[in-house]
Amino acid sequence: MKKLCLLLGLLCLSPVAFSDNWGVGVKLGMGENDPKPLKADFNDYGGKLSESDGIVGIEVMHEWNLSGLDKIGVKLGFEGYGENEHEYDWLGDYSKDTETTFALPLSVYYKKDNGVKKLSYFGGLGATWISTELEDNEGYSVDKSKIFPHIFVGAEYRFTQVFALGVEAKYNISAKVKKDGVVLSDRSGFSGALTGRFYF
């Protein structure tokens, strides 16, 4: 009896048992980026302004089977945005301001799943918690976070039962982070990403 329970436990923990239910994704993309305070400083002091539209992220998802192959899913991700920097000389002193932003998006989606070796489609919506920190080279910093909604659509091609490659277009609604009336960052608007997903 103990051997049977052990065997059942191992089967439940096997990738086959969990196939199509859990997934992990690695994401590379680009999105809207408007570093307003750094642009204002650049206009006032000149120097060098470096803006980054890049996005690197990971996500964990769980999907439930509906009728046929279709699914409804939930995913939680981490998105790190490329740093924005402004370097300049002010009265002979070197100065550097850096904006660092990251986000935690939580989404619900519907997937029109067409199986292995085929293209599947999905779309959904959710809420994103975003955090921005603006820091100078002397260690002074100001930071702020907020929550905003987002919507997205995409498609993925399932090469095997385990691996799929997907593309996704997302729109962030009112992703402007402000503190004391000053906009620290603005990631509102469209972004696009290529995602490798591993299902188990």
C-alpha positions as CSV (number, residue, x, y, z in Angstrom):
1,M,0.0,0.0,0.0
2,K,2.9,2.4,0.8
3,K,4.5,1.6,-2.5
4,L,1.2,2.4,-4.3
5,C,0.9,5.7,-2.5
6,L,4.5,6.6,-3.3
7,L,4.0,5.7,-7.0
8,L,0.8,7.8,-7.2
9,G,2.7,10.7,-5.5
10,L,5.5,10.5,-8.0
11,L,3.0,10.4,-10.9
12,C,1.3,13.5,-9.6
13,L,4.6,15.3,-9.4
14,S,5.7,14.3,-12.9
15,P,5.8,16.9,-15.7
16,V,3.2,14.8,-17.6
17,A,0.7,15.2,-14.8
18,F,1.1,18.9,-14.7
19,S,1.5,19.4,-18.5
20,D,-0.5,22.5,-19.8
21,N,-1.2,23.7,-16.2
22,W,1.9,25.5,-15.1
23,G,4.4,27.6,-17.1
24,V,7.4,29.9,-16.7
25,G,8.2,32.5,-19.3
26,V,11.2,34.6,-20.1
27,K,10.4,37.9,-21.8
28,L,12.4,40.5,-23.9
29,G,10.7,43.5,-25.3
30,M,10.4,47.3,-25.8
31,G,7.9,49.8,-24.6
32,E,6.9,53.4,-24.2
33,N,9.3,55.5,-22.0
34,D,9.1,59.2,-21.1
35,P,11.6,60.2,-18.4
36,K,10.2,63.7,-18.0
37,P,12.5,65.0,-15.1
38,L,15.6,63.9,-16.9
39,K,14.5,65.5,-20.1
40,A,13.8,68.8,-18.2
41,D,17.3,68.7,-16.7
42,F,18.8,68.0,-20.0
43,N,17.1,71.0,-21.5
44,D,18.3,73.2,-18.5
45,Y,21.9,71.8,-18.1
46,G,22.7,70.0,-21.3
47,G,25.0,67.0,-21.0
48,K,24.2,63.5,-22.1
49,L,20.8,61.9,-21.9
50,S,20.5,58.2,-22.3
51,E,17.0,56.7,-22.6
52,S,16.2,53.0,-22.6
53,D,13.0,51.4,-24.1
54,G,14.1,47.9,-23.2
55,I,12.1,45.5,-21.0
56,V,13.4,42.2,-19.5
57,G,11.0,40.0,-17.6
58,I,9.9,36.7,-16.2
59,E,6.5,35.3,-15.5
60,V,4.8,32.4,-13.8
61,M,1.4,31.2,-15.1
62,H,-1.3,28.7,-14.3
63,E,-4.0,27.6,-16.7
64,W,-7.3,25.8,-16.3
65,N,-8.8,23.7,-19.0
66,L,-12.2,24.8,-20.5
67,S,-14.2,22.9,-23.2
68,G,-11.9,21.4,-25.8
69,L,-8.4,22.7,-25.7
70,D,-9.3,26.3,-24.6
71,K,-8.0,27.6,-21.3
72,I,-8.3,30.4,-18.9
73,G,-5.2,31.5,-17.1
74,V,-3.6,33.7,-14.5
75,K,0.0,35.0,-14.6
76,L,2.3,37.0,-12.4
77,G,5.4,38.6,-13.8
78,F,8.4,40.8,-13.0
79,E,9.4,43.4,-15.6
80,G,12.6,45.3,-15.3
81,Y,12.8,48.5,-17.5
82,G,16.1,49.8,-18.8
83,E,17.7,52.6,-16.8
84,N,17.4,56.2,-17.9
85,E,20.4,58.4,-17.2
86,H,21.4,62.1,-17.4
87,E,25.1,63.0,-17.1
88,Y,26.2,66.7,-17.0
89,D,28.6,69.2,-15.5
90,W,27.1,71.7,-13.1
91,L,29.5,74.6,-12.2
92,G,32.5,72.3,-12.8
93,D,31.1,69.4,-10.8
94,Y,30.1,66.1,-12.4
95,S,26.5,65.1,-11.9
96,K,24.5,62.0,-12.8
97,D,20.8,61.3,-12.3
98,T,19.5,57.8,-12.8
99,E,15.9,56.6,-13.0
100,T,15.3,52.9,-12.2
101,T,11.9,51.4,-12.8
102,F,10.4,47.9,-12.4
103,A,6.9,46.4,-12.4
104,L,4.9,43.4,-11.1
105,P,2.0,42.7,-13.5
106,L,-0.9,40.4,-12.5
107,S,-3.1,39.3,-15.4
108,V,-6.1,37.1,-16.2
109,Y,-6.4,35.8,-19.8
110,Y,-8.3,33.5,-22.2
111,K,-6.4,31.3,-24.5
112,K,-7.7,29.8,-27.8
113,D,-5.4,26.8,-27.6
114,N,-4.9,24.8,-30.8
115,G,-2.4,22.3,-29.4
116,V,1.1,21.3,-30.3
117,K,2.7,22.3,-33.6
118,K,0.0,25.0,-34.0
119,L,-0.5,28.7,-33.3
120,S,-2.7,29.6,-30.3
121,Y,-4.1,33.0,-29.4
122,F,-4.8,34.8,-26.1
123,G,-6.0,38.0,-24.7
124,G,-6.6,39.5,-21.2
125,L,-6.3,42.3,-18.7
126,G,-4.9,42.9,-15.3
127,A,-3.3,45.3,-12.9
128,T,0.4,46.3,-12.6
129,W,2.2,47.6,-9.6
130,I,5.1,49.8,-10.7
131,S,7.9,51.4,-8.7
132,T,10.3,54.2,-9.8
133,E,13.4,55.5,-8.1
134,L,15.2,58.7,-9.2
135,E,18.8,58.9,-7.7
136,D,21.7,61.2,-8.1
137,N,25.4,60.3,-7.9
138,E,25.6,61.6,-4.3
139,G,23.1,59.2,-3.0
140,Y,20.0,61.4,-2.8
141,S,16.9,59.7,-4.1
142,V,13.2,59.9,-4.4
143,D,10.9,57.0,-5.1
144,K,7.2,56.3,-5.7
145,S,5.0,53.4,-6.7
146,K,1.4,53.1,-8.0
147,I,-1.0,50.6,-9.5
148,F,-2.5,50.9,-13.0
149,P,-4.6,48.7,-15.4
150,H,-3.3,47.0,-18.5
151,I,-4.7,45.0,-21.5
152,F,-2.9,42.7,-23.8
153,V,-3.3,40.3,-26.8
154,G,-0.8,37.8,-28.2
155,A,-0.1,34.5,-29.9
156,E,2.2,31.6,-29.3
157,Y,3.5,28.6,-31.3
158,R,3.8,25.4,-29.3
159,F,6.8,23.6,-30.7
160,T,6.6,20.8,-28.2
161,Q,4.4,19.9,-25.2
162,V,7.0,21.7,-23.0
163,F,8.1,24.7,-25.1
164,A,6.3,27.6,-26.9
165,L,7.5,30.9,-28.3
166,G,5.1,33.8,-28.1
167,V,4.6,37.4,-29.0
168,E,2.6,39.9,-27.0
169,A,1.3,43.4,-27.4
170,K,0.3,45.3,-24.2
171,Y,-1.2,48.7,-23.5
172,N,-0.5,50.3,-20.1
173,I,-3.2,52.7,-19.0
174,S,-2.2,55.8,-16.9
175,A,1.2,54.4,-15.9
176,K,2.5,57.8,-15.0
177,V,4.4,57.8,-11.6
178,K,4.2,61.2,-9.8
179,K,5.4,62.5,-6.5
180,D,4.7,66.0,-5.2
181,G,3.4,67.0,-8.7
182,V,6.6,65.9,-10.4
183,V,6.5,63.0,-12.9
184,L,9.2,60.5,-12.1
185,S,8.5,58.2,-15.0
186,D,5.8,57.5,-17.5
187,R,5.4,54.0,-19.1
188,S,1.9,54.6,-20.4
189,G,1.2,53.3,-23.9
190,F,2.1,50.3,-26.0
191,S,4.8,47.7,-25.4
192,G,5.7,44.6,-27.3
193,A,7.6,41.4,-26.2
194,L,8.9,38.1,-27.4
195,T,8.5,35.4,-24.8
196,G,9.8,31.9,-24.5
197,R,7.5,29.7,-22.3
198,F,8.2,26.4,-20.6
199,Y,5.2,24.4,-19.6
200,F,5.3,21.6,-17.0
